[in-house]
Amino acid sequence: MAVTKIVVDPITRIEGHLRIEAQAENGRISDAWASSTQFRGIEIIMEGRDPRDAWAFTQRICGVCTVVHAVASCRAVEDALDITIPPNANLIRNLVHGMQFIQDHVIHFYHLHALDWVDVVSALEADPAATARVARSISPWPNNSETHFADVKERLRTFVAGGQLGIFTNGYWGHPAYKLPPEVNLLAVAHYLEALDWQRDVIRLHTIFGGKNPHPNFLVGGMACAINLDDTGTINAESLVDIQAMIKRAQAFVEQVYWPDLLAIAGYYKEWGAIGGGVANHLAVGEFPEGDVGDLDKLYFPRGIILDGDLTTVHPYDHEKVKEYITSSWYEYGDGDAAGLHPYEGETKPKYTGPPPPFDYLQGLDKYSWMKAPRYEGRPMQVGPLSRMLVAFASGHPDVVPMVNEVLGRLQVGPGALFSTLGRTAARGMETVLLARRMNTWFDQLVGRIRSGDTSTFNGDHWEPSSWPATAQGYGYLDAPRGALGHWVQIRDGKISRYQCVVPSTWNCSPRDGEGQMGPYEAALVDNHPLVRPEQPLEILRTIHSFDPCMACGVHVLDATGAPIVEVKVQ
């Protein structure tokens, strides 16, 4: 039996550095390896620093999902020092974090993932009038006109005629796995371009509450923004009107463009509801606190665990049951590489034993990734929007249950289809719609509190190190757009003595552990996974992009001389 080996390095349209190796037999992927090829060591940098500054450093872990590390860090330090933030600060964090979710998910769909399903060059064959009819049949969006689509088609034609596809260069255009008619391809390209301007507008909410984007300002004990309706230098009446308008524009685009497009495209690829499920254990730490002051357990999206795809039971989550293994990772532990360490005992000791770049095949190596392997009670866990929607659905969430049932009905598939590549993409869309709506609730609650005279955004209790115990430790949970995130901090004599992060892509991209269990990326690629053209592994991109990988701060696809280093090997 002929075995085809494939190397995709780097995976592009993600954050960071990711290498995928796979082998296929008879048109199906039979084995896979996921390797994060960049070491950063932010946890080492944190040691010895003031814990009140931790959020500013950890926020730089990523240039896209910046809000999430700042909030998780603040929560970890607040947990360690027994600091309760004011209700206004919690609402503002929800609004800032919520808009990050919405922007991130829309960007992911159009600019990172949609081109795995949309053949851009095919759009040149579309009839703009027919595209307009399709668009108007699914949405009242004002730009769904023949004139607009004709203009987009002409712009695209100019790119192609000049031999410069620009942002659409190097796609696998014409690949037989593409199934959309030209008119739908043109629709998606037009909305791809619109989303670029839209996201730049709505994310200005960060600059109002946090001073800037992509790294807004936060504060242990609350938020670093004052409220005074009569002061132009603070959150005032004018800025609140501006924020409300952004929320409405965000919701309109999500419900009239993103969501209809996602469902329309998904209808052509329903077979992907049986592909790429992989690990059937799902973990959600929960997000968006809505309880009383200090109550971080009443969450809009609940926490919990689904085991083995069983939606009849939601198991409780306990962060003490998390351990990280390095059996297949380029690290060493003081007690030996077979040990599993909880983050409070975690160690970040790099020990690279892989081949020098350019890499040859990593298959067969004992260690092959900079990712550790987090496990929950010894089990690999998938995290992300699908995990949150599954836990919420199984918990009977009043907003999630009807939406999931509606989507399953429209696509004419059963709940089992959620455990798939298509399920991950659909869940991200469902979550975005729900959050775009919930933003109005949090905004109205904030305005109501301000009108009642409550303008507090910071609690200074326990702010000064003189009030701290000699030793303290805290856990900061957060369910980020890409999944469950945890920050663990230990403080000794006023300084950070240990800092450990377990991020969503560590869960999802984890390599094999000592029991030989694959991480979610690897397991998804061997789950009924086709590969039509090994030299153009479009199907690999579909499944990997459905996780929305975030390996580091950026993707570097050029060397020092400007030469491309993108590599696809087939043997």
C-alpha positions as CSV (number, residue, x, y, z in Angstrom):
1,M,0.0,0.0,0.0
2,A,1.5,3.4,-1.1
3,V,1.9,5.9,1.7
4,T,2.0,9.6,0.8
5,K,3.8,11.9,3.2
6,I,2.9,15.6,3.4
7,V,4.6,18.4,5.2
8,V,2.9,21.8,5.4
9,D,5.3,24.3,7.0
10,P,4.3,26.9,8.0
11,I,0.5,26.8,8.2
12,T,-0.5,30.3,7.1
13,R,-3.6,32.3,7.9
14,I,-3.0,31.7,11.6
15,E,-1.1,33.3,14.5
16,G,2.3,32.0,15.1
17,H,4.4,29.1,13.8
18,L,2.8,25.7,13.1
19,R,4.0,22.7,11.2
20,I,1.7,19.9,10.2
21,E,3.0,16.5,9.0
22,A,0.7,13.8,7.8
23,Q,0.6,10.6,5.9
24,A,-2.2,9.4,3.7
25,E,-3.2,6.0,2.4
26,N,-5.8,5.5,-0.3
27,G,-6.9,9.2,-0.2
28,R,-7.4,9.3,3.6
29,I,-5.1,10.7,6.2
30,S,-3.9,7.8,8.4
31,D,-1.5,9.6,10.8
32,A,-0.5,13.2,11.7
33,W,1.9,15.2,13.8
34,A,1.4,18.9,14.9
35,S,4.5,20.8,15.8
36,S,4.8,24.4,17.1
37,T,8.2,25.5,16.0
38,Q,8.7,28.7,18.0
39,F,9.8,29.0,21.6
40,R,9.0,32.3,23.4
41,G,9.4,31.8,27.2
42,I,7.1,34.6,28.4
43,E,6.6,32.6,31.7
44,I,10.3,32.9,32.5
45,I,10.3,36.6,31.8
46,M,7.5,37.1,34.4
47,E,9.6,35.8,37.4
48,G,10.7,38.5,39.8
49,R,8.3,41.2,38.5
50,D,5.6,43.1,40.3
51,P,2.3,41.0,40.0
52,R,0.4,44.2,39.4
53,D,2.3,44.6,36.1
54,A,1.8,41.0,35.0
55,W,-1.2,41.8,32.7
56,A,0.9,44.2,30.6
57,F,3.6,41.6,29.9
58,T,1.3,38.6,29.4
59,Q,-0.9,40.6,27.1
60,R,2.0,40.7,24.7
61,I,1.9,36.9,24.4
62,C,-0.2,37.6,21.3
63,G,-0.8,40.5,19.0
64,V,-4.4,39.4,18.1
65,C,-6.0,37.9,21.3
66,T,-4.4,40.5,23.5
67,V,-7.4,41.2,25.7
68,V,-7.7,37.6,27.0
69,H,-4.3,37.3,28.5
70,A,-4.6,40.7,30.3
71,V,-8.0,39.7,31.8
72,A,-6.8,36.2,32.8
73,S,-3.7,37.8,34.4
74,C,-5.7,40.4,36.3
75,R,-8.1,37.6,37.6
76,A,-5.1,35.5,38.7
77,V,-3.5,38.3,40.7
78,E,-6.9,39.4,42.1
79,D,-7.6,35.8,43.1
80,A,-4.2,35.6,44.9
81,L,-4.6,38.9,46.7
82,D,-8.3,38.6,47.5
83,I,-9.3,41.6,45.4
84,T,-12.9,42.1,44.3
85,I,-13.5,44.4,41.4
86,P,-16.5,46.8,41.2
87,P,-19.5,45.8,39.2
88,N,-18.8,48.6,36.6
89,A,-15.3,47.2,36.0
90,N,-16.7,43.7,35.4
91,L,-19.3,45.1,32.9
92,I,-16.6,47.0,31.1
93,R,-14.4,44.0,31.0
94,N,-17.3,42.0,29.5
95,L,-17.8,44.7,26.9
96,V,-14.2,44.9,25.9
97,H,-13.8,41.1,25.9
98,G,-17.1,40.6,24.1
99,M,-16.2,42.9,21.3
100,Q,-12.8,41.1,21.1
101,F,-14.8,37.9,20.6
102,I,-17.0,39.3,17.9
103,Q,-14.2,41.0,15.9
104,D,-12.0,37.9,16.3
105,H,-14.6,35.4,15.1
106,V,-15.6,37.5,12.1
107,I,-12.0,38.0,11.1
108,H,-11.4,34.3,11.5
109,F,-14.3,33.4,9.2
110,Y,-13.6,35.8,6.4
111,H,-9.9,36.3,6.5
112,L,-8.4,33.1,7.9
113,H,-10.9,30.3,7.2
114,A,-13.3,31.2,4.4
115,L,-10.7,30.8,1.7
116,D,-10.6,27.1,2.5
117,W,-14.2,26.9,1.2
118,V,-14.3,29.8,-1.2
119,D,-12.7,29.7,-4.7
120,V,-11.8,33.4,-5.2
121,V,-10.8,33.1,-8.9
122,S,-14.1,31.3,-9.6
123,A,-15.9,34.5,-8.6
124,L,-14.8,36.0,-12.0
125,E,-17.4,33.7,-13.7
126,A,-20.2,35.0,-11.6
127,D,-23.2,37.0,-12.8
128,P,-23.5,40.0,-10.4
129,A,-27.2,40.1,-10.8
130,A,-27.5,36.5,-9.8
131,T,-25.2,37.1,-6.8
132,A,-27.5,39.9,-5.8
133,R,-30.5,37.7,-6.0
134,V,-28.8,35.0,-3.8
135,A,-27.7,37.7,-1.3
136,R,-31.1,39.3,-1.0
137,S,-32.7,35.8,-0.5
138,I,-30.7,35.3,2.7
139,S,-30.2,38.8,4.1
140,P,-31.5,42.5,4.0
141,W,-27.9,43.9,4.1
142,P,-27.9,47.2,2.2
143,N,-24.9,46.4,0.1
144,N,-26.4,43.3,-1.4
145,S,-26.9,45.0,-4.8
146,E,-26.0,44.1,-8.4
147,T,-24.0,47.3,-8.6
148,H,-21.9,46.5,-5.6
149,F,-21.1,43.0,-6.7
150,A,-20.3,44.1,-10.2
151,D,-17.8,46.6,-8.7
152,V,-16.2,43.9,-6.6
153,K,-15.9,41.6,-9.6
154,E,-14.2,44.3,-11.6
155,R,-11.7,45.0,-8.9
156,L,-11.0,41.2,-8.7
157,R,-10.6,41.1,-12.5
158,T,-8.1,43.9,-12.4
159,F,-6.0,41.9,-9.8
160,V,-6.0,38.8,-11.9
161,A,-5.4,40.5,-15.2
162,G,-2.3,42.2,-13.8
163,G,-1.0,38.9,-12.5
164,Q,-1.3,40.3,-9.0
165,L,-3.9,38.5,-6.8
166,G,-2.6,40.5,-3.9
167,I,-4.1,39.2,-0.6
168,F,-5.4,36.2,-2.6
169,T,-2.1,35.0,-3.9
170,N,-1.0,31.3,-3.4
171,G,-4.5,29.9,-2.9
172,Y,-5.4,26.5,-4.3
173,W,-7.8,28.0,-6.8
174,G,-9.5,25.4,-9.0
175,H,-9.0,22.6,-6.4
176,P,-11.7,19.9,-6.9
177,A,-12.7,20.1,-3.3
178,Y,-14.2,23.6,-3.8
179,K,-18.0,23.3,-4.3
180,L,-19.5,26.7,-4.3
181,P,-21.1,28.1,-7.4
182,P,-19.4,31.3,-8.8
183,E,-22.2,33.6,-7.5
184,V,-21.7,32.4,-3.9
185,N,-17.9,32.8,-4.3
186,L,-18.4,36.4,-5.4
187,L,-20.7,37.0,-2.5
188,A,-18.1,35.8,-0.1
189,V,-15.3,37.8,-1.7
190,A,-17.4,41.0,-1.5
191,H,-18.1,40.5,2.2
192,Y,-14.4,39.5,2.8
193,L,-13.6,43.1,1.7
194,E,-16.4,44.7,3.7
195,A,-15.3,42.9,6.9
196,L,-11.9,44.6,6.7
197,D,-13.5,48.0,7.2
198,W,-16.1,46.8,9.6
199,Q,-13.7,45.3,12.1
200,R,-11.6,48.4,12.1
201,D,-14.7,50.4,13.1
202,V,-16.2,48.3,15.9
203,I,-12.9,47.6,17.7
204,R,-12.7,51.3,18.5
205,L,-14.6,50.3,21.6
206,H,-11.3,49.2,23.0
207,T,-9.8,52.6,22.5
208,I,-12.6,54.2,24.5
209,F,-12.5,51.9,27.4
210,G,-8.8,50.9,27.2
211,G,-7.0,53.7,25.5
212,K,-5.8,51.7,22.5
213,N,-5.9,48.6,20.5
214,P,-4.5,45.9,20.1
215,H,-3.2,46.2,23.7
216,P,-5.9,48.0,25.8
217,N,-5.1,49.2,29.3
218,F,-6.3,47.1,32.2
219,L,-5.8,47.3,36.0
220,V,-5.6,44.8,38.8
221,G,-8.6,45.7,40.9
222,G,-10.8,47.0,38.1
223,M,-10.4,49.1,34.9
224,A,-8.1,52.0,34.1
225,C,-10.9,54.2,32.9
226,A,-12.7,56.8,34.9
227,I,-16.4,57.6,34.5
228,N,-17.7,61.2,34.6
229,L,-20.5,62.2,32.2
230,D,-19.4,65.8,32.2
231,D,-15.7,65.4,31.7
232,T,-14.3,65.0,28.1
233,G,-11.2,63.2,29.4
234,T,-13.2,60.3,30.8
235,I,-16.0,57.9,29.9
236,N,-18.8,60.5,29.3
237,A,-22.2,60.8,27.7
238,E,-20.7,61.3,24.2
239,S,-18.4,58.2,24.4
240,L,-21.3,56.1,25.7
241,V,-23.4,57.1,22.7
242,D,-20.4,56.2,20.4
243,I,-20.1,52.8,22.1
244,Q,-23.8,52.0,21.8
245,A,-23.6,52.8,18.1
246,M,-20.6,50.5,17.6
247,I,-22.5,47.6,19.3
248,K,-25.4,48.1,17.0
249,R,-23.2,48.1,13.9
250,A,-21.4,45.0,15.2
251,Q,-24.7,43.2,15.7
252,A,-26.0,44.3,12.3
253,F,-23.0,42.9,10.4
254,V,-22.9,39.7,12.4
255,E,-26.6,39.0,11.9
256,Q,-27.0,40.3,8.3
257,V,-23.6,39.3,6.7
258,Y,-21.5,36.9,8.7
259,W,-24.2,34.5,10.0
260,P,-26.1,34.2,6.7
261,D,-22.9,33.7,4.8
262,L,-21.7,31.0,7.1
263,L,-25.0,29.1,6.9
264,A,-25.1,29.5,3.1
265,I,-21.6,28.1,2.7
266,A,-22.1,25.3,5.2
267,G,-25.0,24.1,3.2
268,Y,-22.7,23.1,0.3
269,Y,-20.3,21.2,2.6
270,K,-22.6,19.2,4.9
271,E,-20.3,16.1,4.5
272,W,-17.8,17.9,6.7
273,G,-20.2,17.3,9.5
274,A,-18.7,13.8,9.6
275,I,-15.0,14.8,9.2
276,G,-12.4,16.0,11.6
277,G,-14.1,15.6,15.0
278,G,-11.1,14.0,16.7
279,V,-10.9,14.2,20.4
280,A,-14.5,14.0,21.8
281,N,-13.7,15.4,25.2
282,H,-14.5,19.1,25.5
283,L,-13.5,21.5,28.2
284,A,-15.0,25.0,28.8
285,V,-13.9,27.1,31.8
286,G,-16.8,29.4,31.3
287,E,-16.9,33.1,30.6
288,F,-18.6,36.5,31.1
289,P,-19.3,36.8,34.8
290,E,-22.8,38.1,35.4
291,G,-23.3,37.5,39.1
292,D,-23.1,39.7,42.2
293,V,-19.9,41.4,43.2
294,G,-17.2,38.8,43.7
295,D,-19.3,36.0,42.2
296,L,-17.3,34.6,39.3
297,D,-19.3,31.4,39.1
298,K,-22.5,32.9,37.5
299,L,-21.4,33.0,33.9
300,Y,-23.2,33.7,30.6
301,F,-21.3,30.8,29.0
302,P,-21.2,28.0,31.7
303,R,-18.1,26.0,32.6
304,G,-18.0,22.2,32.4
305,I,-16.7,19.2,30.7
306,I,-18.2,16.8,28.0
307,L,-16.6,13.3,28.0
308,D,-16.6,11.0,25.0
309,G,-19.1,13.0,23.1
310,D,-21.8,12.3,25.7
311,L,-24.2,15.3,25.8
312,T,-26.4,13.8,28.5
313,T,-23.9,14.8,31.3
314,V,-21.9,17.9,32.0
315,H,-19.1,17.1,34.4
316,P,-17.7,19.8,36.8
317,Y,-14.4,21.5,36.0
318,D,-11.7,21.7,38.7
319,H,-8.5,23.5,37.6
320,E,-6.5,21.4,40.2
321,K,-7.0,18.4,37.9
322,V,-5.0,20.0,35.0
323,K,-1.5,18.7,34.4
324,E,1.0,19.3,31.7
325,Y,3.2,16.6,30.2
326,I,6.4,17.0,28.1
327,T,6.9,13.4,26.8
328,S,6.9,14.7,23.2
329,S,7.9,18.3,24.0
330,W,11.2,20.1,23.8
331,Y,11.4,20.7,27.6
332,E,12.7,18.9,30.6
333,Y,11.3,18.6,34.1
334,G,13.4,18.3,37.3
335,D,11.6,15.0,38.3
336,G,11.9,13.5,34.8
337,D,10.0,13.8,31.6
338,A,7.4,11.3,32.5
339,A,6.0,13.5,35.2
340,G,2.8,15.5,34.9
341,L,2.9,18.9,36.6
342,H,0.0,21.1,37.7
343,P,0.8,24.7,36.7
344,Y,1.4,25.7,40.4
345,E,4.3,23.3,40.2
346,G,4.9,24.0,36.5
347,E,8.4,24.4,35.0
348,T,9.5,26.1,31.8
349,K,12.9,24.6,31.0
350,P,13.5,24.5,27.3
351,K,15.7,21.6,25.9
352,Y,15.6,21.5,22.2
353,T,16.5,18.0,20.8
354,G,15.0,18.2,17.3
355,P,16.8,18.5,14.0
356,P,18.3,21.8,12.9
357,P,16.2,23.9,10.4
358,P,15.3,23.2,7.7
359,F,13.5,20.3,9.4
360,D,13.4,16.9,7.9
361,Y,10.4,14.7,8.9
362,L,9.6,14.8,12.6
363,Q,7.8,11.4,12.6
364,G,9.6,8.9,14.7
365,L,11.2,11.5,17.0
366,D,10.4,11.2,20.7
367,K,10.1,15.0,21.0
368,Y,8.8,17.1,18.2
369,S,7.1,20.3,19.4
370,W,7.5,23.3,21.6
371,M,3.9,22.7,22.8
372,K,3.5,20.9,26.1
373,A,0.6,18.4,26.4
374,P,-2.1,19.5,28.9
375,R,-4.3,16.8,30.1
376,Y,-7.4,16.8,32.4
377,E,-7.3,13.8,34.6
378,G,-5.1,12.2,32.0
379,R,-7.4,13.0,29.1
380,P,-6.7,15.2,26.1
381,M,-9.4,17.9,25.8
382,Q,-10.6,20.0,22.9
383,V,-11.3,23.6,23.7
384,G,-12.9,26.5,21.8
385,P,-16.3,27.8,20.6
386,L,-17.5,24.2,19.9
387,S,-16.6,23.2,23.5
388,R,-18.5,26.2,24.9
389,M,-21.6,25.6,22.8
390,L,-21.6,21.9,23.6
391,V,-21.3,22.5,27.4
392,A,-24.0,25.2,27.2
393,F,-26.3,23.1,25.0
394,A,-25.9,20.1,27.3
395,S,-26.5,22.4,30.3
396,G,-29.8,23.6,28.8
397,H,-28.7,27.2,28.2
398,P,-31.8,29.2,27.3
399,D,-30.1,31.0,24.4
400,V,-27.9,28.3,23.1
401,V,-30.4,25.4,22.9
402,P,-32.8,27.0,20.5
403,M,-30.0,28.3,18.3
404,V,-28.3,24.9,18.1
405,N,-31.5,23.2,17.2
406,E,-32.3,25.8,14.6
407,V,-28.9,25.3,12.9
408,L,-29.2,21.5,13.0
409,G,-32.6,21.8,11.5
410,R,-31.6,24.2,8.7
411,L,-28.6,22.0,7.8
412,Q,-30.7,18.8,8.2
413,V,-28.1,17.1,10.4
414,G,-28.2,15.5,13.8
415,P,-26.3,16.6,17.0
416,G,-23.5,14.2,16.1
417,A,-22.5,16.6,13.3
418,L,-21.4,19.1,15.8
419,F,-18.4,17.0,16.6
420,S,-16.6,17.8,13.3
421,T,-14.7,20.4,11.3
422,L,-18.0,21.9,10.2
423,G,-19.3,21.8,13.8
424,R,-16.4,24.0,15.0
425,T,-17.0,26.6,12.3
426,A,-20.8,26.6,12.9
427,A,-20.3,26.9,16.7
428,R,-18.1,29.9,16.3
429,G,-20.8,31.6,14.3
430,M,-23.6,30.7,16.8
431,E,-21.4,32.1,19.7
432,T,-20.8,35.4,17.7
433,V,-24.5,36.0,17.2
434,L,-25.3,35.4,20.9
435,L,-22.5,37.7,22.1
436,A,-23.5,40.4,19.6
437,R,-26.9,40.4,21.2
438,R,-25.6,40.1,24.8
439,M,-23.5,43.2,24.4
440,N,-26.6,45.3,24.5
441,T,-27.5,43.8,27.9
442,W,-24.1,44.6,29.4
443,F,-24.2,48.1,28.0
444,D,-27.6,48.8,29.3
445,Q,-26.6,47.5,32.8
446,L,-23.5,49.8,32.7
447,V,-25.6,52.8,31.8
448,G,-28.2,52.0,34.4
449,R,-25.5,51.9,37.1
450,I,-24.0,55.1,36.0
451,R,-27.4,56.8,36.0
452,S,-28.0,55.6,39.5
453,G,-24.8,57.4,40.6
454,D,-22.3,54.5,40.6
455,T,-19.2,55.5,38.7
456,S,-16.6,53.3,40.5
457,T,-14.3,51.3,38.2
458,F,-11.5,50.4,40.7
459,N,-11.1,48.8,44.1
460,G,-7.9,49.8,45.8
461,D,-8.2,47.3,48.7
462,H,-5.1,45.2,49.0
463,W,-3.4,47.3,46.2
464,E,-0.3,48.1,48.2
465,P,2.3,45.3,48.7
466,S,2.4,46.2,52.5
467,S,-1.0,44.6,52.8
468,W,0.0,41.3,51.0
469,P,0.8,38.0,52.7
470,A,4.4,36.8,52.5
471,T,3.2,34.1,50.0
472,A,0.1,33.9,47.8
473,Q,-1.1,32.1,44.8
474,G,-4.0,32.6,42.4
475,Y,-5.7,31.1,39.3
476,G,-7.2,33.3,36.6
477,Y,-9.6,31.5,34.3
478,L,-10.9,32.9,31.0
479,D,-12.6,31.3,28.0
480,A,-10.9,33.1,25.1
481,P,-12.2,33.2,21.5
482,R,-10.0,30.1,20.8
483,G,-10.9,28.3,24.0
484,A,-10.0,27.6,27.7
485,L,-7.2,29.8,29.0
486,G,-5.6,29.6,32.4
487,H,-3.0,31.8,34.2
488,W,-1.5,30.6,37.5
489,V,0.6,33.0,39.6
490,Q,2.6,32.5,42.7
491,I,3.8,35.6,44.7
492,R,6.6,35.6,47.3
493,D,7.7,38.8,49.2
494,G,5.8,41.0,46.8
495,K,7.3,39.6,43.6
496,I,6.2,36.9,41.1
497,S,8.0,33.6,42.0
498,R,6.3,31.4,39.4
499,Y,4.0,32.1,36.5
500,Q,2.4,29.5,34.2
501,C,-0.1,29.8,31.3
502,V,-2.0,27.0,29.6
503,V,-3.5,28.6,26.5
504,P,-6.2,27.3,24.1
505,S,-3.7,26.3,21.4
506,T,-1.7,24.3,24.0
507,W,-4.7,22.2,24.6
508,N,-5.6,21.8,20.9
509,C,-2.1,21.5,19.5
510,S,-0.7,19.3,22.2
511,P,1.6,16.5,20.9
512,R,1.3,12.9,21.9
513,D,1.5,12.2,25.7
514,G,3.2,9.3,27.5
515,E,0.1,7.1,26.8
516,G,0.4,7.8,23.1
517,Q,-2.8,9.9,23.1
518,M,-2.9,12.5,20.3
519,G,-3.8,16.1,20.8
520,P,-6.9,17.5,19.1
521,Y,-5.2,18.8,16.0
522,E,-3.6,15.4,15.3
523,A,-6.7,13.4,16.2
524,A,-8.9,15.5,14.0
525,L,-6.7,15.0,11.0
526,V,-7.0,11.2,11.2
527,D,-10.8,11.2,11.8
528,N,-12.3,10.2,8.4
529,H,-10.2,12.8,6.8
530,P,-9.9,12.9,2.9
531,L,-7.0,14.2,0.9
532,V,-7.7,14.6,-2.8
533,R,-4.5,16.3,-3.9
534,P,-1.6,15.7,-1.5
535,E,0.4,18.4,-3.3
536,Q,-2.4,20.9,-2.5
537,P,-3.6,19.8,1.0
538,L,-6.6,22.0,1.2
539,E,-8.4,19.6,3.4
540,I,-5.7,19.8,6.1
541,L,-6.1,23.6,6.1
542,R,-9.9,23.3,6.5
543,T,-9.6,21.2,9.7
544,I,-6.6,23.0,11.2
545,H,-8.1,26.5,10.5
546,S,-11.4,25.4,12.1
547,F,-9.6,25.5,15.4
548,D,-8.3,29.0,14.7
549,P,-4.7,28.3,15.8
550,C,-2.9,30.9,17.7
551,M,0.7,29.7,18.2
552,A,2.4,33.0,18.9
553,C,2.4,36.8,18.0
554,G,2.7,36.5,14.3
555,V,3.4,34.5,11.2
556,H,6.8,35.0,9.6
557,V,6.9,33.7,6.1
558,L,10.1,35.4,4.9
559,D,13.7,35.0,5.8
560,A,16.2,37.8,6.3
561,T,16.7,38.2,2.6
562,G,13.0,38.3,1.8
563,A,12.8,34.8,0.3
564,P,9.7,32.7,0.9
565,I,10.1,29.8,3.3
566,V,6.6,28.4,2.9
567,E,7.0,24.7,2.2
568,V,4.6,21.9,1.1
569,K,6.4,18.5,0.6
570,V,4.8,15.4,-0.8
571,Q,6.6,12.0,-1.0
